[in-house]
Amino acid sequence: MGNIPIAAILFANGVSFAGVIAFIFSDLVVFPVVRINAKYYGWKMALYIVGVFLSALVITALLLH
């Protein structure tokens, strides 16, 4: 199914654009994706990527809101 239809429902029910974008991009920090990153880059770099994604997600959502 995916996050896009759910994000559309959230947006239609009054969730802000920033919240919808944060919801869509939160798929990049789920454990299976982190595990794949760790396989290719090592755990230290994978956790760094998660930290960068999370901080960018939160900062952008706050700026857009």
C-alpha positions in Angstrom: 0.0 0.0 0.0 2.6 2.6 0.9 2.8 5.8 2.8 1.5 8.1 0.0 -2.2 7.2 0.3 -2.0 7.4 4.1 -0.3 10.8 3.8 -3.0 12.0 1.5 -5.6 11.0 4.1 -3.7 12.8 6.8 -3.4 15.9 4.7 -7.1 15.8 3.9 -7.9 15.6 7.6 -6.0 18.7 8.6 -2.4 17.5 9.3 0.0 20.2 8.2 2.2 19.9 5.1 5.3 19.6 7.2 3.8 16.7 9.2 2.9 14.9 6.0 6.4 15.3 4.5 7.9 14.1 7.8 5.6 11.1 7.7 6.6 10.2 4.1 10.3 10.5 4.7 10.2 8.6 8.0 10.4 5.4 5.9 14.1 6.1 5.4 14.9 5.5 9.1 13.2 2.1 9.7 15.3 -0.7 11.0 15.4 -2.8 7.7 16.8 0.2 5.8 19.3 0.9 8.7 20.4 -2.8 8.6 21.0 -2.6 4.8 23.0 0.6 5.3 25.0 -1.1 8.1 25.7 -4.0 5.7 27.3 -1.8 3.1 28.8 1.0 5.2 29.2 -0.4 8.8 27.1 0.3 11.9 28.9 3.5 12.7 28.2 5.1 9.4 24.6 3.7 9.3 23.9 5.3 12.7 25.4 8.5 11.4 23.1 8.4 8.4 20.1 7.8 10.6 21.1 10.8 12.8 21.4 13.0 9.7 18.1 11.9 8.3 16.3 12.4 11.6 17.8 15.8 12.3 17.0 16.9 8.8 13.5 15.6 9.0 12.8 17.3 12.3 14.4 20.6 11.3 12.6 20.8 8.0 9.3 19.9 9.5 9.7 22.7 12.1 10.7 25.2 9.4 7.8 24.3 7.2 5.4 24.4 10.0 
